[in-house]
Amino acid sequence: MDSPSRVRSAARSDIPVLSRLLTQLYAFELPGLLRGDPAAQAEFVRRLVLWGPLDGRFVLVRGDEVVATGAVATIDAPRPPTASGALLSLPSLMGAANAVKSLVGVARGLLIVASPPAADEAQIHSVVVDDRARGQGAGAEMMAHLEHTATAAGKRRAVLQVVSSNAGARAFYANLGYTEGGPTHGRLRSAVGFRSVLMHKDLAPTG
Ligand SMILES: CC(C)(COP(=O)(O)OP(=O)(O)OC[C@H]1O[C@@H](n2cnc3c(N)ncnc32)[C@H](O)[C@@H]1OP(=O)(O)O)[C@@H](O)C(=O)NCCC(=O)NCCS
């Protein structure tokens, strides 16, 4: 595929494709996080995206197709909160028992992302490439854009978190110069949340 690609801020009109990409991310990184039938899960993710702000979120477009998304948060522009309206709609979407299991999964997911970035850091999150477009450079291009956004905002370090079992993403980030380590979660978060590793990279200031 050699169509040129560009990255732009996500718009409300991207919600259907963002929902599809983020459903892929949850299924890939945290299988079993959401319960119930796939249509109900997809509808829940659509509501999460629909009812939340799109601040700091970008999409990568190739030809006229969105093939990747990613987001960056800083202390001045923090990660948007999880849309509580979407959480409240879980029982009607997937039934009480599945809703409770999904809520437990969502809470465990939130525990591992709850720390805000430090003043000189940018937190990169929710990076996913459409499964039909992986291995063609879109992920690296999205990361370059997110890092550029961070340096343009005066940040010196990019930080991110990966679920420990996601060996592919860990290798992808390591290939881009990210190092595993850094401050760990408190004991409670580590015990209850999904096991994750922190990765970081020092960013070259823009000239
Ligand atoms: C991880 C992900 C974003 C990578 O995007 P991608 O477009 O497939 O990656 P790219 O084609 O840009 O690859 C860039 C480099 O990383 C390497 N890489 C990518 N995926 C890799 C993997 N699974 N294992 C090892 N290396 C990998 C590539 O070989 C390439 O190396 P090169 O520059 O030396 O050729 C994508 O596979 C994805 O969406 N995965 C599912 C969701 C996910 O896990 N997101 C991360 C959440 S923290």
The ligand as an SDF file (V2000), in Angstrom:
LIG
                    3D

 48 50  0  0  0  0  0  0  0  0999 V2000
    1.4400   -2.3070   18.1870 C   0  0  0  0  0  0  0  0  0  0  0  0
    0.9090   -1.6480   16.9010 C   0  0  0  0  0  0  0  0  0  0  0  0
    0.3530   -0.2660   17.2460 C   0  0  0  0  0  0  0  0  0  0  0  0
    2.0810   -1.5000   15.9050 C   0  0  0  0  0  0  0  0  0  0  0  0
    1.6290   -0.8100   14.7400 O   0  0  0  0  0  0  0  0  0  0  0  0
    2.1190   -1.2620   13.2830 P   0  0  0  0  0  0  0  0  0  0  0  0
    1.6140   -0.2880   12.2930 O   0  0  0  0  0  0  0  0  0  0  0  0
    1.7870   -2.6810   13.0700 O   0  0  0  0  0  0  0  0  0  0  0  0
    3.7150   -1.1180   13.4260 O   0  0  0  0  0  0  0  0  0  0  0  0
    4.7440   -0.5670   12.3110 P   0  0  0  0  0  0  0  0  0  0  0  0
    4.4660   -1.2510   11.0140 O   0  0  0  0  0  0  0  0  0  0  0  0
    4.7400    0.9190   12.3200 O   0  0  0  0  0  0  0  0  0  0  0  0
    6.1250   -1.1130   12.9020 O   0  0  0  0  0  0  0  0  0  0  0  0
    7.1890   -0.2510   13.3300 C   0  0  0  0  0  0  0  0  0  0  0  0
    8.3550   -1.1130   13.7930 C   0  0  0  0  0  0  0  0  0  0  0  0
    7.9490   -1.8680   14.9720 O   0  0  0  0  0  0  0  0  0  0  0  0
    8.1230   -3.2660   14.7270 C   0  0  0  0  0  0  0  0  0  0  0  0
    6.9710   -4.0100   15.2380 N   0  0  0  0  0  0  0  0  0  0  0  0
    5.6620   -3.7130   15.0400 C   0  0  0  0  0  0  0  0  0  0  0  0
    4.8780   -4.6400   15.6170 N   0  0  0  0  0  0  0  0  0  0  0  0
    5.7270   -5.5450   16.1830 C   0  0  0  0  0  0  0  0  0  0  0  0
    5.5350   -6.7430   16.9020 C   0  0  0  0  0  0  0  0  0  0  0  0
    4.2960   -7.2100   17.1540 N   0  0  0  0  0  0  0  0  0  0  0  0
    6.6260   -7.4270   17.3120 N   0  0  0  0  0  0  0  0  0  0  0  0
    7.8710   -6.9810   17.0600 C   0  0  0  0  0  0  0  0  0  0  0  0
    8.1220   -5.8340   16.3650 N   0  0  0  0  0  0  0  0  0  0  0  0
    7.0650   -5.1350   15.9390 C   0  0  0  0  0  0  0  0  0  0  0  0
    8.1310   -3.4010   13.2050 C   0  0  0  0  0  0  0  0  0  0  0  0
    8.8370   -4.5560   12.7960 O   0  0  0  0  0  0  0  0  0  0  0  0
    8.7810   -2.1380   12.7480 C   0  0  0  0  0  0  0  0  0  0  0  0
   10.1930   -2.2950   12.8320 O   0  0  0  0  0  0  0  0  0  0  0  0
   11.1970   -1.6890   11.6910 P   0  0  0  0  0  0  0  0  0  0  0  0
   10.9960   -0.2010   11.7450 O   0  0  0  0  0  0  0  0  0  0  0  0
   12.5420   -2.1280   12.1910 O   0  0  0  0  0  0  0  0  0  0  0  0
   10.7480   -2.2820   10.4220 O   0  0  0  0  0  0  0  0  0  0  0  0
   -0.1600   -2.5270   16.2130 C   0  0  0  0  0  0  0  0  0  0  0  0
    0.3480   -3.8060   15.9890 O   0  0  0  0  0  0  0  0  0  0  0  0
   -1.4660   -2.6420   16.9990 C   0  0  0  0  0  0  0  0  0  0  0  0
   -2.3850   -1.8500   16.8070 O   0  0  0  0  0  0  0  0  0  0  0  0
   -1.5630   -3.6670   17.8930 N   0  0  0  0  0  0  0  0  0  0  0  0
   -2.7980   -3.9290   18.6450 C   0  0  0  0  0  0  0  0  0  0  0  0
   -3.1310   -2.8530   19.6510 C   0  0  0  0  0  0  0  0  0  0  0  0
   -2.0250   -2.6100   20.6460 C   0  0  0  0  0  0  0  0  0  0  0  0
   -1.4350   -3.5250   21.1920 O   0  0  0  0  0  0  0  0  0  0  0  0
   -1.7290   -1.3150   20.8870 N   0  0  0  0  0  0  0  0  0  0  0  0
   -0.7460   -0.8930   21.8590 C   0  0  0  0  0  0  0  0  0  0  0  0
   -1.4350   -0.6480   23.1610 C   0  0  0  0  0  0  0  0  0  0  0  0
   -0.3020   -0.1240   24.4130 S   0  0  0  0  0  0  0  0  0  0  0  0
  1  2  1  0
  2  3  1  0
  2  4  1  0
  2 36  1  0
  4  5  1  0
  5  6  1  0
  6  7  2  0
  6  8  1  0
  6  9  1  0
  9 10  1  0
 10 11  2  0
 10 12  1  0
 10 13  1  0
 13 14  1  0
 14 15  1  0
 15 16  1  0
 15 30  1  0
 16 17  1  0
 17 18  1  0
 17 28  1  0
 18 19  1  0
 18 27  1  0
 19 20  2  0
 20 21  1  0
 21 22  1  0
 21 27  2  0
 22 23  1  0
 22 24  2  0
 24 25  1  0
 25 26  2  0
 26 27  1  0
 28 29  1  0
 28 30  1  0
 30 31  1  0
 31 32  1  0
 32 33  2  0
 32 34  1  0
 32 35  1  0
 36 37  1  0
 36 38  1  0
 38 39  2  0
 38 40  1  0
 40 41  1  0
 41 42  1  0
 42 43  1  0
 43 44  2  0
 43 45  1  0
 45 46  1  0
 46 47  1  0
 47 48  1  0
M  END
$$$$
